[in-house]
Amino acid sequence: MVRPADRGQGNGTQLLALTLAKAQKKGIQPVLITYHPANRASVKVIQKNGGALTSKSYVPRINQQWIELGTMP
């Protein structure tokens, strides 16, 4: 989560990229990210890090995106 004063500066994208790099070093592959579909900022951050919508969950208001770490930008 990025605090409101720091939003729109690429911090969320960088934070997720660093987290994914750490996951890759630990051999975690692929990575599943869940988010509320109305949160457009989260969607952008996930997509900038290689996420692709794979399913809309049966849990109301939750979508899922998998990120294959070998294809990270």
Backbone as a chain_set.jsonl record, in Angstrom:
{"seq": "MVRPADRGQGNGTQLLALTLAKAQKKGIQPVLITYHPANRASVKVIQKNGGALTSKSYVPRINQQWIELGTMP", "coords": {"N": [[0.84, -1.166, 0.0], [0.552, 2.178, -0.838], [1.093, 5.294, 0.568], [-1.222, 8.056, 0.507], [0.007, 10.604, -0.114], [2.186, 9.866, -1.609], [1.355, 8.693, -3.926], [1.009, 7.977, -7.462], [3.594, 8.235, -8.332], [4.989, 6.089, -9.166], [5.759, 4.404, -7.164], [4.284, 2.19, -6.184], [4.45, 0.419, -8.34], [7.218, -0.03, -8.401], [7.554, -1.153, -5.854], [6.085, -3.564, -6.081], [7.601, -4.752, -8.122], [10.077, -5.154, -6.832], [9.256, -6.932, -4.851], [8.438, -9.101, -6.423], [10.895, -9.79, -7.555], [12.212, -10.712, -5.298], [10.589, -12.909, -4.716], [11.123, -14.465, -6.964], [13.844, -15.084, -6.552], [13.543, -16.771, -4.419], [12.427, -18.916, -5.607], [9.723, -18.986, -6.062], [7.094, -19.486, -8.159], [4.502, -19.567, -10.45], [3.387, -16.23, -9.464], [0.553, -15.357, -7.649], [-1.744, -12.754, -7.649], [-4.217, -11.019, -5.953], [-6.967, -8.748, -6.168], [-9.132, -5.89, -5.813], [-11.358, -5.245, -8.363], [-12.245, -2.636, -8.896], [-10.235, -1.018, -8.103], [-8.362, 0.788, -9.816], [-5.731, 1.729, -9.807], [-4.273, -0.354, -8.626], [-4.676, -2.337, -10.557], [-3.257, -1.243, -12.728], [-0.63, -1.197, -11.672], [-0.148, -3.941, -11.327], [-0.386, -4.866, -13.987], [1.731, -3.45, -15.209], [3.795, -4.851, -14.185], [3.717, -7.244, -15.472], [1.417, -8.759, -15.101], [-1.521, -10.642, -15.915], [-4.948, -10.847, -16.43], [-6.501, -13.646, -15.192], [-8.682, -14.846, -14.055], [-11.938, -14.211, -12.757], [-12.823, -14.211, -9.535], [-14.849, -16.459, -7.561], [-15.381, -15.346, -5.226], [-17.018, -12.503, -4.259], [-16.228, -9.439, -5.869], [-13.469, -9.791, -6.211], [-10.65, -10.132, -8.162], [-8.195, -12.052, -10.017], [-4.76, -12.194, -10.867], [-2.125, -13.775, -12.492], [1.398, -13.794, -12.363], [3.993, -14.624, -14.351], [7.203, -15.171, -13.53], [9.431, -15.437, -15.167], [8.856, -13.875, -17.306], [8.952, -11.265, -16.63], [8.927, -7.735, -17.097]], "CA": [[0.0, 0.0, 0.0], [1.308, 3.423, -0.931], [0.345, 6.359, 1.243], [-1.801, 8.999, -0.454], [0.928, 11.667, -0.53], [3.207, 9.314, -2.501], [0.727, 8.006, -5.057], [1.22, 8.551, -8.783], [5.024, 8.444, -8.547], [5.606, 4.822, -9.554], [6.216, 3.654, -5.987], [3.598, 0.893, -6.127], [5.034, -0.419, -9.389], [8.548, -0.416, -7.944], [7.401, -2.036, -4.697], [5.714, -4.885, -6.567], [8.745, -5.301, -8.859], [11.048, -5.642, -5.846], [8.652, -8.107, -4.212], [8.502, -10.198, -7.391], [12.299, -10.197, -7.665], [12.495, -11.514, -4.106], [9.885, -14.184, -4.899], [11.852, -15.228, -7.975], [15.058, -15.597, -5.901], [13.138, -17.861, -3.525], [11.886, -20.002, -6.412], [8.26, -18.945, -6.121], [6.743, -19.317, -9.574], [4.211, -18.149, -10.671], [2.87, -15.476, -8.318], [-0.856, -14.987, -7.769], [-2.098, -11.493, -7.003], [-5.655, -10.763, -5.931], [-7.231, -7.317, -6.013], [-10.495, -5.443, -6.075], [-11.328, -4.747, -9.74], [-12.504, -1.201, -8.973], [-9.009, -0.309, -7.75], [-7.657, 0.937, -11.091], [-4.3, 1.897, -9.558], [-3.722, -1.693, -8.43], [-4.689, -3.012, -11.857], [-2.136, -0.696, -13.509], [0.621, -1.662, -11.065], [-0.017, -5.367, -11.643], [-0.15, -5.01, -15.424], [3.078, -2.946, -15.499], [4.731, -5.876, -13.728], [3.542, -8.472, -16.243], [0.208, -9.489, -14.735], [-2.574, -10.837, -16.906], [-6.165, -11.342, -15.786], [-6.726, -15.06, -15.459], [-10.023, -15.244, -13.658], [-12.692, -13.443, -11.79], [-13.064, -15.171, -8.465], [-16.201, -16.669, -7.072], [-15.531, -14.434, -4.097], [-17.451, -11.238, -4.859], [-15.35, -8.276, -5.959], [-12.049, -10.14, -6.182], [-10.086, -10.677, -9.398], [-6.885, -12.661, -9.832], [-3.817, -12.133, -11.971], [-0.9, -14.532, -12.286], [2.577, -13.222, -12.989], [5.064, -15.581, -14.623], [8.381, -14.375, -13.252], [10.369, -15.493, -16.276], [8.454, -12.923, -18.336], [8.871, -9.934, -16.044], [9.53, -6.694, -17.932]], "C": [[0.892, 1.238, 0.0], [0.484, 4.532, -0.294], [-0.097, 7.415, 0.233], [-0.841, 10.067, -0.964], [1.962, 11.182, -1.548], [2.637, 8.594, -3.711], [1.029, 8.726, -6.367], [2.683, 8.797, -9.117], [5.749, 7.155, -8.945], [6.069, 3.977, -8.382], [5.572, 2.285, -5.878], [4.172, -0.079, -7.142], [6.404, -0.92, -8.962], [8.471, -1.389, -6.765], [7.034, -3.455, -5.139], [6.869, -5.528, -7.328], [9.793, -5.869, -7.908], [10.54, -6.898, -5.141], [8.727, -9.314, -5.139], [9.93, -10.692, -7.579], [12.688, -11.073, -6.478], [11.82, -12.885, -4.217], [10.626, -15.069, -5.885], [13.127, -15.841, -7.383], [14.742, -16.772, -4.992], [12.521, -19.036, -4.276], [10.374, -20.052, -6.466], [7.855, -18.602, -7.539], [5.496, -20.124, -9.886], [3.67, -17.518, -9.394], [1.424, -15.095, -8.606], [-1.111, -13.712, -6.989], [-3.609, -11.337, -7.081], [-5.874, -9.285, -5.639], [-8.701, -7.04, -6.267], [-10.498, -4.795, -7.454], [-11.606, -3.252, -9.881], [-11.26, -0.373, -8.637], [-8.121, -0.228, -8.986], [-6.152, 1.094, -10.898], [-3.631, 0.532, -9.368], [-3.643, -2.453, -9.745], [-3.505, -2.544, -12.695], [-0.791, -1.191, -12.986], [0.87, -3.12, -11.433], [0.309, -5.557, -13.111], [1.241, -4.518, -15.817], [4.153, -3.946, -15.09], [4.48, -7.23, -14.387], [2.307, -9.278, -15.916], [-0.783, -9.561, -15.876], [-3.782, -11.431, -16.19], [-6.399, -12.79, -16.179], [-8.119, -15.498, -15.062], [-10.641, -14.199, -12.749], [-13.167, -14.445, -10.756], [-14.548, -15.334, -8.17], [-16.462, -15.825, -5.836], [-15.923, -13.083, -4.694], [-16.379, -10.156, -4.782], [-13.872, -8.593, -5.841], [-11.664, -10.719, -7.544], [-8.71, -11.234, -9.094], [-6.045, -12.441, -11.08], [-2.587, -12.945, -11.562], [0.232, -13.783, -12.976], [3.616, -14.333, -13.101], [6.381, -14.815, -14.493], [9.426, -14.415, -14.353], [10.058, -14.479, -17.362], [8.349, -11.513, -17.785], [9.549, -8.922, -16.955], [10.813, -6.147, -17.334]], "O": [[1.864, 1.32, 0.751], [-0.7, 4.682, -0.595], [0.574, 7.641, -0.775], [-0.878, 10.402, -2.148], [2.548, 11.989, -2.269], [3.381, 7.947, -4.449], [1.275, 9.932, -6.381], [2.986, 9.496, -10.085], [6.976, 7.134, -9.047], [6.705, 2.942, -8.579], [6.239, 1.315, -5.517], [4.359, -1.259, -6.846], [6.721, -2.096, -9.138], [9.245, -2.344, -6.696], [7.595, -4.43, -4.639], [7.096, -6.731, -7.194], [10.336, -6.946, -8.154], [11.311, -7.818, -4.869], [9.04, -10.421, -4.699], [10.15, -11.891, -7.745], [13.409, -12.058, -6.637], [12.412, -13.901, -3.853], [10.748, -16.277, -5.677], [13.455, -16.99, -7.679], [15.57, -17.665, -4.812], [12.136, -20.034, -3.667], [9.802, -21.062, -6.875], [8.228, -17.552, -8.062], [5.472, -21.317, -9.583], [3.516, -18.189, -8.373], [1.111, -14.573, -9.676], [-0.745, -13.6, -5.82], [-4.206, -11.502, -8.144], [-5.073, -8.65, -4.954], [-9.415, -7.851, -6.857], [-9.713, -3.878, -7.696], [-11.236, -2.656, -10.893], [-11.24, 0.837, -8.862], [-7.239, -1.064, -9.185], [-5.374, 0.64, -11.737], [-2.544, 0.295, -9.894], [-2.654, -3.135, -10.015], [-2.821, -3.364, -13.308], [0.085, -1.562, -13.768], [1.983, -3.486, -11.809], [1.199, -6.338, -13.446], [1.873, -5.12, -16.684], [5.28, -3.897, -15.583], [4.975, -8.252, -13.912], [2.161, -10.394, -16.414], [-0.869, -8.652, -16.702], [-3.656, -12.398, -15.439], [-6.486, -13.115, -17.363], [-8.679, -16.416, -15.66], [-9.957, -13.426, -12.079], [-13.842, -15.419, -11.088], [-15.373, -14.476, -8.484], [-17.609, -15.612, -5.444], [-15.213, -12.571, -5.559], [-15.715, -9.988, -3.759], [-13.094, -7.742, -5.41], [-12.277, -11.676, -8.017], [-8.123, -10.936, -8.054], [-6.548, -12.494, -12.202], [-2.079, -12.821, -10.447], [0.043, -13.208, -14.048], [4.057, -14.904, -12.103], [6.641, -13.901, -15.276], [10.237, -13.494, -14.456], [10.883, -14.237, -18.243], [7.724, -10.651, -18.404], [10.608, -9.196, -17.52], [11.439, -5.264, -17.92]]}, "num_chains": 1, "name": "protein.A"}
